[in-house]
Amino acid sequence: MLDYDAATSRRIEQTYTTPDVVEQRAQVLAALALRPGERVLDIGSGPGLLAWQMAAAVGADGRIDGIDPSESMLSLAAARDDVRVGAAPVVFRRGDTESIPLPDASVDVAVATQVLEYVADIPRALAEMYRVLRPGGRVLVLDTDWESVVWHSRDPGRMARVLTAWEAHLADPYLPRRLGSELRRAGFDVDRAFVWPLLNVGYVAQTYSGGLIELVAAFIGNRGHTEGEAWAADLCSLGEDYFFSLNRYLFCATKPV
Ligand SMILES: C[S@@+](CC[C@H](N)C(=O)[O-])C[C@H]1O[C@@H](n2cnc3c(N)ncnc32)[C@H](O)[C@@H]1O
């Protein structure tokens, strides 16, 4: 799977500051409808962009806990200077969703955006989220289904080979289609599911897919795939003919009282 070392973590941070992902975070925040004073757990908090925004939303009486197994990601998150006056305290620590370092029923909201698709044991991860949530607590899970990708290329055969090699960066590149049933099996009531498409028409480097090209090429190159450079050069030269679309799926659920 993807190794969240310093270089990869910085690349991810870059793509997550593009307007595409800024808008995706706004959708997540709207769906969460955080209330003042809430305690929120951000699982796989990555570069910390969502955590600091949630801190502003819950205010000084709230609290945000971010957990992530990657030291590089934890450093990026802790170094953010997004602290706003009146925001909740934010604590980032090393942790894994399969064994969350928090007591039972200790949080109001648990969030995992672009994380569960990296996790091998989904029932265990959801059982942990269920355990740390208080009764009536809410969970939001967002993941990508890589079968939803439409990425135009001059060489469709090469594109298919690159995307197949890239799928190895996840435990389950098609997780969203089973998220609803996994959440229900874990005991949650699923309140809402919706899709958020990312769309880039015309090549622009400072977009989600513009950054993704570099990530994909580096990942498959490290695994001995030889087509990454030519694949990337083709995409970057498409100009106005460039086209990328990919779906994120969001599930909002509640732990019954
Ligand atoms: C694609 S990044 C998403 C970061 C962040 N959630 C966001 O949306 O901005 C995935 C993150 O999940 C973390 N991660 C991977 N496996 C994990 C696990 N088993 N438990 C918790 N976090 C994990 C990675 O270290 C990385 O920071």
The ligand as a Gaussian input file, in Angstrom:
#p B3LYP/6-31G(d) Opt

LIG

0 1
 C       -5.300000       9.953000       1.921000
 S       -4.822000      10.410000       3.522000
 C       -6.289000      11.255000       4.135000
 C       -5.980000      12.232000       5.245000
 C       -7.168000      12.957000       5.846000
 N       -8.150000      12.057000       6.398000
 C       -7.833000      13.892000       4.857000
 O       -8.851000      13.550000       4.277000
 O       -7.293000      14.997000       4.673000
 C       -4.947000       8.856000       4.373000
 C       -4.460000       8.898000       5.802000
 O       -4.890000       7.702000       6.453000
 C       -3.856000       7.278000       7.313000
 N       -4.042000       5.856000       7.581000
 C       -3.688000       4.794000       6.820000
 N       -4.016000       3.646000       7.422000
 C       -4.617000       3.978000       8.608000
 C       -5.167000       3.239000       9.681000
 N       -5.160000       1.893000       9.691000
 N       -5.687000       3.918000      10.752000
 C       -5.683000       5.280000      10.767000
 N       -5.171000       6.020000       9.752000
 C       -4.640000       5.389000       8.705000
 C       -2.580000       7.617000       6.540000
 O       -1.440000       7.662000       7.372000
 C       -2.953000       8.971000       5.939000
 O       -2.615000      10.036000       6.776000

